[in-house]
């Protein structure tokens, strides 16, 4: 059963050369790499899908972690070549959590640095 989805922006462009014309879209490969990792190691309740712009276009790679009744996290500045293990591990911790909030000390450094926003679940009631 899927309890968390990693949404990866596949539209972000990253400079890949000296001239402004050279760029790639690293999110496309990241979706494939994460998908292969999940198929190989067991999904752990996690799915991955590519999406168009997450509105943080200057901070590729950008992902959102989302799940029913969980806080949604938007995270940027992820390295698609070196941080796949961290992304998958964080998504599994997110999936296993009750409300999507993973304790700070359990989050990989890339997530601590790259968090752009967190958004409460639809039925969230703040304690005032
Ligand atoms: S194009 Fe990726 S966040 Fe906008």
Boltz pocket constraint, residues with backbone or C-beta under 6 A from the ligand:
constraints:
  - pocket:
      binder: B
      contacts: [[A, 9], [A, 10], [A, 11], [A, 12], [A, 13], [A, 52], [A, 53], [A, 54], [A, 55], [A, 56], [A, 57], [A, 58], [A, 62]]
      max_distance: 6.0
